[in-house]
Amino acid sequence: MLKLQALRKSFDGFVATNGVDLELAKGERHAIIGPNGAGKSTLFNLITGHLKPDSGSVLYGGEDITGLAPHTIVRKGVSRSFQHTNVYPKLTVFENMQAALIAHHRMEYRVFTLASRLFRSEALELLAAVGLEEDADRTAGTLAYGRQKQLELAVGLASEPNLLLLDEPTAGMSAAETRHTIDLIGRIVEERGLTLLFTEHDMNVVFGIADRISVLYFGKILVSGTTGEVRSNPEVKRVYLGGGGHGAA
Amino acid sequence: MRRRPLGVALFVVLLALVPQFAERWVIDLFTEILIYALFALALNLMVGSGGLISFGHAGYFGIGAYAVAILGTKLGWPFPIVFVAVVLLSAAAAGIIGFFSVRLSSIFLSMLTLAFGQFIWALAHEWKSVTNGDDGFLNLARPEFALTRPSFYYFVLGTVVAGAGILWLVVHSPFGRILVSTRENPLRAEFMGVDVKRVQVIAFVISGIFSGIAGALFALFNRSVFPAIAWWSGSAEVLIMTILGGMHSFFGPVLGAGVLLFLEREITQYTQYWPTVLGLILVVVLFAFPDGLAGVTKLARLLPGRKKR
């Protein structure tokens, strides 16, 4: 599904991604963990085309997508969310969804139809899938933080992706919101047969969703394996999970 | 909101009645307001929907005006062909200016549009063999069907209503929604699969076309063209109309054009300090009604209920 080969990226001499190799099988739920500054967001930006790697390549479904523009990569079936919420704050929740669906159906250059009449049932369906149908008419910027993240998830699903990248999907959420989001993501990935790659700090979220984990440390993948393998790896315990491994799960 | 189409139709009918009852100066004032209303609506596609602040729109206005003078009067081309040329020339200029400008963001984008606008002014001023330089053009020929004051008024009214109708469709179309989304969050739009720069260039082109048409009407209205038409203060004036009227309301710029031109005419009769008065009005609007004059009327309507989708 996704294959990263010797990806490298540095900024003014600081090596953010230092030769990352990673392979995701179809249907895999892969978590990337690592301390702050380990290069998780940079890695995401390299995959989705927001940054160009200095060297190495990104293969998606066997096709080399290295250095393509983000909007081209989205069209191939890669969707992502951001660490900080990224909705259209002044549009309603419903209008946010319509915009995403318009873009997905490549209608962004049509000028002689009314946008408000398009994809109404599809928009409501996706909002229902993330539990936001009640908020359809609210201005997106006024939603609680957790709900904005749910909207972002729905927006990401509008492009009917095969590979979903989520950058800290529960960051800033309350415990209740986090539990809800774990269930939601698990269900959506299952129902739609998605391949998932996500970063997360909260180990409960990681172990609640992922079936494989890679530990990123100073731009390199330290360990990659099943949740059990990573949890019991002594080096991971040392650099990330902290000492005796308590509190990890 | 459901009653809006009816209100707009009524408004157009009232405008159509103006030449039947009004004095000559009133017809002229309304003609000018209509032309600037189209110009401000065109600018607002970029400013309001796209968040792209252009300081160079007088350039497109000037291109339309000079196309009418040079192709229509000097070369004697038939009016329909001149009209097509106005559309093509302003579209080409806006396409080129947009292509470079969207590569920059916010203030730098605005400065580049200003520079391009001034470049067009310089062309009008210096390329004397084509533009007559400072002397400009006088006694422009109007189309045969618009020779009298009322018939010219109806010609302008028809063109402006058609132009406003097309711009309304554009703003409310899928393209318009995507343009707003690039304003709200270009990063998100890009990760929805939108080619943000391309969408913005198209906004430049559509906006440029209707600004050029407005400029052509303005030249025919005055029956003369001088380089000053493309000077940057013209860009500022139409921007003020847009902001005064309300850039987040479709018809706000129309209101802005009407109020500004009417006040300018009235106030200059009493004092030469019109720019000072305008400055004070702007200060009040910007602080008290950031959504412009249209925002004042909207306040009452917003109170009950939620936003319609």
Chai-1 contact restraints between the chains, C-beta under 6 A:
chainA,res_idxA,chainB,res_idxB,connection_type,confidence,min_distance_angstrom,max_distance_angstrom,comment,restraint_id
A,P70,B,E190,contact,1.0,0.0,6.0,A-B,restraint_1
A,P70,B,F191,contact,1.0,0.0,6.0,A-B,restraint_2
A,H71,B,E190,contact,1.0,0.0,6.0,A-B,restraint_3
A,H71,B,G193,contact,1.0,0.0,6.0,A-B,restraint_4
A,H71,B,V194,contact,1.0,0.0,6.0,A-B,restraint_5
A,H71,B,D195,contact,1.0,0.0,6.0,A-B,restraint_6
A,V74,B,F191,contact,1.0,0.0,6.0,A-B,restraint_7
A,V74,B,G193,contact,1.0,0.0,6.0,A-B,restraint_8
A,R75,B,G193,contact,1.0,0.0,6.0,A-B,restraint_9
A,R80,B,F191,contact,1.0,0.0,6.0,A-B,restraint_10
A,N86,B,N185,contact,1.0,0.0,6.0,A-B,restraint_11
A,N86,B,R188,contact,1.0,0.0,6.0,A-B,restraint_12
A,Y88,B,S181,contact,1.0,0.0,6.0,A-B,restraint_13
A,Y88,B,E184,contact,1.0,0.0,6.0,A-B,restraint_14
A,Y88,B,N185,contact,1.0,0.0,6.0,A-B,restraint_15
A,K90,B,E184,contact,1.0,0.0,6.0,A-B,restraint_16
A,T92,B,K307,contact,1.0,0.0,6.0,A-B,restraint_17
A,T92,B,R309,contact,1.0,0.0,6.0,A-B,restraint_18
A,F94,B,R309,contact,1.0,0.0,6.0,A-B,restraint_19
A,A99,B,R177,contact,1.0,0.0,6.0,A-B,restraint_20
A,A99,B,S181,contact,1.0,0.0,6.0,A-B,restraint_21
A,A100,B,M192,contact,1.0,0.0,6.0,A-B,restraint_22
A,I102,B,P174,contact,1.0,0.0,6.0,A-B,restraint_23
A,I102,B,R177,contact,1.0,0.0,6.0,A-B,restraint_24
A,A103,B,M192,contact,1.0,0.0,6.0,A-B,restraint_25
A,A103,B,G193,contact,1.0,0.0,6.0,A-B,restraint_26
A,A103,B,V194,contact,1.0,0.0,6.0,A-B,restraint_27
A,M107,B,P174,contact,1.0,0.0,6.0,A-B,restraint_28
A,E108,B,I178,contact,1.0,0.0,6.0,A-B,restraint_29
A,E108,B,V194,contact,1.0,0.0,6.0,A-B,restraint_30
A,Y109,B,F175,contact,1.0,0.0,6.0,A-B,restraint_31
A,R110,B,S173,contact,1.0,0.0,6.0,A-B,restraint_32
A,R110,B,P174,contact,1.0,0.0,6.0,A-B,restraint_33
A,R110,B,F175,contact,1.0,0.0,6.0,A-B,restraint_34
A,V111,B,V170,contact,1.0,0.0,6.0,A-B,restraint_35
A,V111,B,S173,contact,1.0,0.0,6.0,A-B,restraint_36
A,V111,B,F175,contact,1.0,0.0,6.0,A-B,restraint_37
A,F112,B,L169,contact,1.0,0.0,6.0,A-B,restraint_38
A,T113,B,S173,contact,1.0,0.0,6.0,A-B,restraint_39
A,L114,B,H172,contact,1.0,0.0,6.0,A-B,restraint_40
A,A115,B,S173,contact,1.0,0.0,6.0,A-B,restraint_41
A,A115,B,P174,contact,1.0,0.0,6.0,A-B,restraint_42
A,A115,B,R177,contact,1.0,0.0,6.0,A-B,restraint_43
A,D137,B,R306,contact,1.0,0.0,6.0,A-B,restraint_44
A,D137,B,R309,contact,1.0,0.0,6.0,A-B,restraint_45
